[in-house]
Amino acid sequence: MSFVRSTLMLTHEAVFTMLQAAVAKAEEIGQPQCIVIVDVSCLTLAEFRMTDAKPLSLKSARAKAMTAASIGAATLIIPEAVKPLIAAATEGSVTGLPGGLPIRIDGHLLGGIGVGSGSGDQDITVAKAALDAIHAESDETVGS
């Protein structure tokens, strides 16, 4: 029986690189965003609200990041019929809103990123830019 195992984790350099890429993409598309990055246990590693991003979108961005880290998949995969029930059961910690993506490198789940304040497509675009910046795998089921 084994009592320990090796784990991989995001470095602060990775988190900072992701934040910079997300902010740059949000500026490029002209949509200020709230960006949250969590580790695989849903511990917040970074939380950033750009100037003029919607204040309450920070809460939804956090839920998106936590959901993606928890399920290891894009938040969009949560079935429509389940969305309100799972949100209620978790007091809003789990969401099916677009903009939450898992952070996965070499097949290892390292956490999640959540972006909010724009349209669903804008949120996903900004989250994908952050993943691309650290060469993380992209989930093919997340749309544009």
Legacy VTK file of the C-alpha trace (Angstrom):
# vtk DataFile Version 3.0
C-alpha trace
ASCII
DATASET POLYDATA
POINTS 144 float
0.000 0.000 0.000
1.291 3.444 -0.905
0.740 6.433 1.355
2.220 9.140 -0.863
2.454 10.004 -4.526
4.276 12.552 -6.599
2.242 15.422 -7.975
2.830 18.184 -10.468
1.770 21.733 -9.754
1.629 25.069 -11.515
4.447 27.447 -10.697
3.938 31.115 -9.998
5.653 31.756 -13.328
2.974 29.730 -15.116
0.187 31.552 -13.301
1.682 34.960 -14.057
2.197 34.008 -17.721
-1.428 32.877 -17.949
-2.687 36.106 -16.397
-0.620 38.225 -18.765
-1.869 36.302 -21.812
-5.481 36.478 -20.653
-5.311 40.228 -20.047
-3.615 40.781 -23.423
-6.347 38.798 -25.222
-9.107 40.620 -23.319
-7.569 43.962 -24.318
-7.243 42.771 -27.931
-10.951 41.886 -28.124
-11.960 45.000 -26.177
-13.652 43.182 -23.288
-12.357 43.706 -19.741
-12.473 40.412 -17.834
-12.302 38.818 -14.429
-9.780 35.967 -14.405
-9.363 33.295 -11.720
-6.821 30.475 -11.701
-7.047 27.623 -9.189
-4.972 24.527 -8.548
-6.343 20.997 -8.741
-7.709 21.240 -5.188
-9.518 24.488 -6.090
-7.162 26.687 -4.076
-7.014 30.136 -5.665
-3.600 30.864 -7.162
-4.587 34.138 -8.847
-7.647 36.342 -8.981
-7.667 39.448 -11.133
-10.344 41.949 -12.131
-9.449 44.187 -15.047
-10.519 47.816 -14.944
-14.197 48.082 -15.974
-14.844 44.312 -15.708
-18.139 43.546 -13.988
-17.500 43.204 -10.232
-19.804 40.220 -9.695
-18.183 38.385 -12.604
-15.294 37.676 -10.248
-17.597 35.319 -8.365
-18.719 33.503 -11.521
-15.113 33.328 -12.804
-14.111 31.678 -9.518
-16.946 29.147 -9.837
-15.924 28.426 -13.452
-12.292 27.815 -12.447
-13.302 25.592 -9.524
-15.726 23.617 -11.669
-13.160 23.018 -14.423
-10.547 21.915 -11.868
-13.026 19.714 -10.037
-14.429 17.876 -13.068
-11.301 18.073 -15.217
-13.297 19.399 -18.150
-14.802 22.538 -19.640
-17.752 23.939 -17.725
-19.869 23.684 -20.870
-20.100 19.903 -20.550
-22.502 20.133 -17.616
-25.938 19.149 -18.972
-28.500 21.939 -19.196
-31.000 20.114 -16.955
-28.400 19.711 -14.199
-27.039 23.276 -14.160
-29.531 24.870 -11.743
-29.567 21.847 -9.454
-25.800 21.536 -9.175
-25.431 25.284 -8.647
-27.977 25.152 -5.822
-26.446 22.037 -4.259
-22.972 23.603 -4.197
-24.115 27.116 -3.220
-22.855 28.419 -6.563
-19.439 26.764 -6.421
-20.193 24.638 -9.493
-21.471 26.205 -12.691
-22.194 25.289 -16.271
-21.542 28.798 -17.560
-19.047 29.017 -20.435
-15.540 30.243 -19.676
-14.183 27.578 -17.336
-11.420 25.347 -18.699
-9.188 22.732 -17.086
-5.446 23.335 -17.017
-3.847 20.148 -18.274
-0.231 19.605 -19.350
1.072 16.260 -20.628
-2.170 14.640 -19.541
-1.867 15.886 -15.942
-4.717 17.943 -14.516
-3.130 20.920 -12.731
-6.131 23.155 -12.045
-8.662 25.326 -13.781
-9.104 28.799 -15.190
-12.336 30.762 -15.107
-13.027 33.919 -17.066
-16.108 36.099 -16.807
-17.499 39.489 -17.745
-17.919 39.074 -21.499
-20.075 36.856 -23.649
-19.534 33.118 -23.314
-17.463 33.071 -26.506
-15.311 35.970 -25.277
-14.746 34.262 -21.927
-13.660 31.047 -23.663
-11.368 32.937 -26.053
-9.577 34.633 -23.155
-9.280 31.377 -21.184
-7.847 29.578 -24.224
-5.255 32.341 -24.701
-4.082 31.741 -21.137
-3.786 28.000 -21.743
-1.921 28.538 -25.008
0.614 30.752 -23.229
1.841 27.817 -21.125
1.324 25.187 -23.835
-1.504 23.546 -21.914
-3.791 21.128 -23.688
-6.949 22.570 -25.164
-10.289 20.863 -24.634
-11.851 20.313 -28.056
-15.389 20.463 -26.656
-15.311 24.117 -25.619
-16.490 25.748 -28.811
-14.869 28.686 -30.560
LINES 1 145
144 0 1 2 3 4 5 6 7 8 9 10 11 12 13 14 15 16 17 18 19 20 21 22 23 24 25 26 27 28 29 30 31 32 33 34 35 36 37 38 39 40 41 42 43 44 45 46 47 48 49 50 51 52 53 54 55 56 57 58 59 60 61 62 63 64 65 66 67 68 69 70 71 72 73 74 75 76 77 78 79 80 81 82 83 84 85 86 87 88 89 90 91 92 93 94 95 96 97 98 99 100 101 102 103 104 105 106 107 108 109 110 111 112 113 114 115 116 117 118 119 120 121 122 123 124 125 126 127 128 129 130 131 132 133 134 135 136 137 138 139 140 141 142 143
